Amino acid sequence: MLKSHLPVFEPVEFEIRLLNARVDRAKQHFEAFGHTWAEYLAARPHSLDHTVEEDGVVVLRLLRRTPLPVELSLVFGEFLYELRAALDNCLYAAAVLVSGENPPPSATRLEWPIRLTPKEWKDQSKRYQDLPLELVEALEAIQPYQAELPGWNSLGILHDLARVDRHRSPHGLGLYLAHLRMAFDRSVIEVVDSGRPGFVHHGDEIVRLRVGHEVELSPENFDLKMEFEVDVTDVPEVLGPSASLGRPWGPLHKRMRALIKAVDEYTTALIALAVEHRGGACEGR
């Protein structure tokens, strides 16, 4: 977190305080998101329904008594907005520091760049023509297309999420079955389909069983434990560090934490670079 009371930040004290406040507000939204989700689960909004098909297979389906809170989507959208705005505030402050002018040159064209391809970077490069080369190079070095695993790049993730939320509607959030564990009496129960992780909706099939004649499912012969998460419904599965497909950074709460960390680190580093440039320019006079 940047210390706005330092003398070097006096020309952009407001901008630095605003940047810090946005990151802090994003952290608050992150905590609020977690509390809302925990309260929803604590109310036990789901149950299982057993139905027997013609071939005797018992199908367990999810019943959702209470829909996901709308507040989750609203808080998530506000979380994304604050992080994206913090990046833009940071670039503006950096431009003021290196130029010594407020507003800085090309102020209306400044936005923190998040480019998914080299062509996108090149096409928008004139926006940063008034910035020192070292700042432009630093910004280009962290673009998603430069990442070893672009699908896990926090700037790329933030860009995709914030763009959809801002221009279309709040993100659809869904119930994600993350873990499923069964303990059962193998002498009377056969698992036909053990289920798999993924999004589940009201009425969706979870597992399929074949139960012995005149045997009823009970806690004595069958125990099913499920762990649910909330996630963005259109989250892509991409190659991760282990070379296997999966959700980037895993569960949504880990992805959100990674976004906060990335924005905090990138903004701090860019301001530090701008301060260094300003110090060098002053010494050269």
KAZI-V918505 format. One record per helix or strand of 3 or more residues. SS is the DSSP state (~ for helix, > for strand). FROM is the first residue (numbers start at 1). TO is the last residue. Records with the same first field share a line. If there is no record, write none. Layout:
# KAZI-V918505
SS = FROM-TO, FROM-TO
This chain:
# KAZI-V918505
~ = 7-42, 70-99, 107-109, 118-128, 133-141, 144-146, 150-152, 154-167, 252-283
> = 46-52, 57-64, 173-184, 189-193, 205-211, 222-232, 237-239, 245-247
